[in-house]
Amino acid sequence: MSRVSLLSDLLGSFAPRSWFFDSETTRALSVDELRDRCRKLVRSKGEATGVRIAADILAGVRSLNDPDCEAFFRMLAEDFAPDPKRLVETAKAFAAAPGPGTLAHLQREAEPPRQELFRRLNLAPGGTAELVKLRERLLPLVAKDRETFKPVDMDLRHLFGSWFNRGFLVLKPIDWDTSARILEKIIAYEAVHAISDWDALRSRLEPSDRRCFAFFHPSIPDDPLIFVEVALTREIPVSIGEVLADDRAVLAANEAETATFYSISNCHKGLAGVSFGSFLIKQVAEDLKESIPNLKTFVTLSPVPTFTAWLNQLDDAQRDRLEASEKRALEILEEDGWAFDEEKAEAAKPGVLALAARYFLLAKREDGQPVDPVARFHLGNGAMLNRIMHRGDVSTSGLTRASGLMVNYLYDLPRVEDRHEAYADASTVAASRQVTTLLPSSAERAFKRDHTKGQAA
């Protein structure tokens, strides 16, 4: 165990046990009363007094209804922002006489008082977890009124980036002997392939060819932040059905050559945008490689959550430029039950895979990154788009959102960092030849041209 992990575990043993509103405190305070207490907390000099005020504020915020909660965030946006006049004056002073003193003054004035308020709220028992929950209530408001509420969100996200730094996170295996409190949360938080009951959970944790790992924070030791489920197999799976099949043959761990990450679940909406998933996958891959020497391949079995939506937004001109097989596939996808009709599914396959290749390799956002959010995550981590599977997920969700597609992202550990840098520098999509050859000839030429530009950049 590393010194950092040992320290994190030690800190966790002293963490207050009032996470995510387990407390029944419901003291009612108006927004004006909360404003007064927030101002008092920022001015407070005594640590004990500050902790009491912070706990009082968090209890009051917790009991706010939605309209009052919006008013509270609006108050934070307006009353705890930097003073524009003083900020301009200190900026002018720094411009006139750059130096450590004027720079320090400018930095103090530029930091919103909200950040110091949030730091002090974090000192309350369970404060870290409650601030995560607070941001969860903030995010819908940001979507509704970005100009007003985005600065508040930026302050919380900035602080979370430090508080949830990889150095403070503790990686723990989750198995059938893990505490029931945590196992209940695994069932509740599973976001990719729902776990129906305790028997289903047991089938994912107890067999010799299954692994699960989660990151925890010392301030929230009984509540995972993110977890990954792993299937140990001989070959790379081509569908989620074969991974989750009740009647599959269980493999001894030392006979496995492939580790497939088939489900990655972020547990708390309030931590959206705080990236630790990449650390989780790489750490788990390294740990598995060390403990099971026979493992040679590390891949994901990933969903394609916006493929159907992308197909639906193709306009008439774009559809006219498609190949005949692609047009035929679009027709078949409109038919009920196509995925369970072998003849129709096979007829659709060439066109679906060609469309999927266009989607992954050519469809980009304004910033040049792929439109698929899962692709952005794994490519950004340094993985390679390895294979696209037709009818990889024929569940209702898989057909509705992805027209049945699933994909493998390959984590080639010696090349992960190089691919990460290439993606960070130029949004270069690392893809296997098995994927690029799915493109129709004209689209393949466009991909090669853009790919070459990306590598040159």
C-alpha positions, -999 to +999 in steps of 0.1 A: +000+000+000+013+035-009+019+061+017-008+082+001-033+054+003-023+047+039-028+083+049-061+085+031-073+054+049-062+069+082-080+101+075-111+082+065-112+064+099-117+098+115-142+112+090-175+124+104-204+100+097-231+122+084-227+118+046-252+129+020-279+140+044-281+110+067-286+136+094-322+144+102-315+181+109-340+202+091-337+237+107-357+262+086-339+294+077-348+321+052-325+331+024-319+364+042-310+346+074-286+323+054-270+354+038-263+368+073-248+336+085-227+332+054-213+367+059-206+359+095-189+327+086-165+344+062-156+370+089-153+344+117-119+341+134-126+312+158-124+277+144-150+262+167-174+291+161-169+287+123-176+250+124-209+256+143-220+284+119-211+262+089-232+233+102-261+257+108-259+270+072-257+236+057-287+225+078-306+255+067-298+251+030-307+214+032-343+223+041-348+249+013-375+242-013-365+246-049-375+283-054-357+293-022-327+272-032-325+291-064-327+324-045-299+312-023-276+305-053-286+338-068-276+354-035-242+337-037-237+348-073-245+384-065-233+390-029-202+369-028-186+378-061-154+399-064-158+436-060-154+450-095-141+484-085-114+470-062-105+444-087-099+471-114-079+492-090-056+463-080-052+452-116-041+488-125-017+487-096-002+455-107+001+467-143+019+498-131+043+480-108+044+442-114+059+424-085+051+397-058+033+422-035+009+436-062+004+402-077-006+387-043-030+416-038-045+411-072-049+374-066-067+381-033-091+405-050-097+382-080-107+352-059-145+353-053-155+354-016-176+323-024-146+302-025-136+311+010-172+305+021-172+270+005-139+262+022-153+271+056-186+252+049-164+222+042-152+222+078-186+213+091-193+176+099-200+159+066-193+192+048-176+177+017-205+154+010-231+181+016-213+205-008-214+178-035-251+175-029-254+212-030-238+213-065-262+187-076-290+211-069-271+239-086-264+222-120-300+224-133-300+261-126-268+265-146-285+248-175-314+272-172-294+305-166-258+300-173-248+337-170-260+339-134-251+306-120-221+294-139-196+315-118-209+298-086-205+264-103-170+272-114-160+280-079-173+247-066-158+228-094-124+245-089-124+235-052-136+199-059-107+196-084-084+200-054-104+182-028-109+151-050-074+151-063-061+116-071-037+117-042-066+117-017-086+089-034-085+054-021-089+025-045-107-005-030-119-038-044-157-044-040-166-081-035-194-101-019-178-096+015-179-058+013-203-041+038-240-042+029-241-004+031-217-001+002-232-029-018-266-013-016-251+018-031-235-002-059-269-015-068-284+020-067-256+038-086-251+013-114-257+035-144-249+013-174-264-021-169-290-021-141-286-046-113-321-059-105-315-075-071-290-090-047-287-122-067-278-102-098-252-083-078-238-115-064-233-128-099-212-098-107-190-099-076-186-135-064-174-155-094-137-160-099-138-142-133-154-110-120-138-080-104-152-046-092-132-016-079-142+018-066-126+051-056-135+064-022-127+098-006-116+098+031-143+123+039-170+100+025-156+065+033-188+045+029-200+060-004-181+053-036-173+081-060-170+059-091-167+022-097-158-001-126-170-037-132-145-061-149-151-094-167-121-117-170-123-137-203-102-155-228-113-134-258-127-099-262-165-102-258-187-090-286-219-084-267-230-075-232-253-105-233-224-130-232-208-111-203-239-111-182-254-144-192-266-165-162-256-198-178-220-188-188-191-210-179-171-194-151-135-190-159-106-194-134-088-161-131-054-175-140-069-188-173-081-153-184-061-133-210-085-104-213-098-079-188-130-062-201-142-031-184-179-034-191-195-009-168-182+024-154-205+044-131-201+078-117-220+079-085-227+115-078-242+141-101-226+168-080-191+157-091-199+160-128-169+173-147-145+163-119-123+138-137-111+107-119-124+080-142-092+079-162-072+073-131-095+045-121-092+025-153-054+029-155-049+020-119-072-010-121-055-022-153-021-020-136-033-037-105-049-065-125-018-069-146+003-073-114-021-098-097-030-119-128+002-121-150-016-140-178-037-109-187-025-094-220-055-073-232-074-045-215-105-033-233-139-018-226-173-030-237-188+004-240-223+018-249-229+043-277-254+066-260-260+091-287-258+071-320-295+069-326-299+106-319-272+114-344-289+092-371-322+110-364-306+145-370-292+136-404-308+160-429-320+150-464-289+162-481-267+141-458-289+111-463-287+115-501-249+112-499-249+079-481-241+046-497-269+022-507-261-001-478-264+027-453-297+039-467-310+003-465-298+001-429-317+032-420-349+017-434-345-015-415-337+003-382-372+019-385-389-015-385-401-030-352-382-061-340-355-059-367-328-068-341-344-102-334-350-111-371-318-127-383-324-119-420-332-082-413-303-079-389-278-094-413-291-071-441-287-041-419-252-050-406-229-035-434-248-002-435-251+001-397-213-005-393-205+020-420-228+046-404-211+039-370-177+044-385-188+078-399-202+086-364-170+078-345-144+090-370-160+120-388-188+134-367-173+162-346-184+189-322-175+225-328-143+220-308-132+192-331-138+164-306-161+134-314-198+138-307-199+106-287-194+114-250-180+079-242-156+081-270-143+115-257-138+099-223-118+069-235-099+085-263-090+113-239-076+087-216-053+073-243-074+044-255-079+033-291-112+026-308-107-010-315-139-026-327-176-018-334-201-045-326-234-049-344-262-060-320-238-058-291-266-046-269-302-056-278-318-045-246-345-019-249-321+008-239-294-004-262-317-004-292-333+029-284-301+048-278-275+030-299-294+009-324-279-021-308-242-010-311-214-015-286-177-008-290-144-019-276-118+007-266-084-009-262-061+003-234-026-006-248-008+003-216+027+012-231+010+035-257-017+051-235+003+082-227+013+089-264-023+085-275-035+107-247-011+134-258-022+131-294-058+135-285-052+164-261-031+182-288-053+177-319-083+155-309-067+127-329-090+097-329-068+065-325-087+038-344-078+003-355-078-007-392-107-029-384-127+003-377-113+026-404-120+001-432-157+002-423-159+036-438-171+039-474-143+049-497-151+086-500-155+089-462-123+069-456-104+094-477-118+123-457-108+106-424-073+099-436-069+135-447-081+149-414-062+123-394-030+132-412-036+169-405-042+160-368-009+141-366+010+169-383-005+195-359 
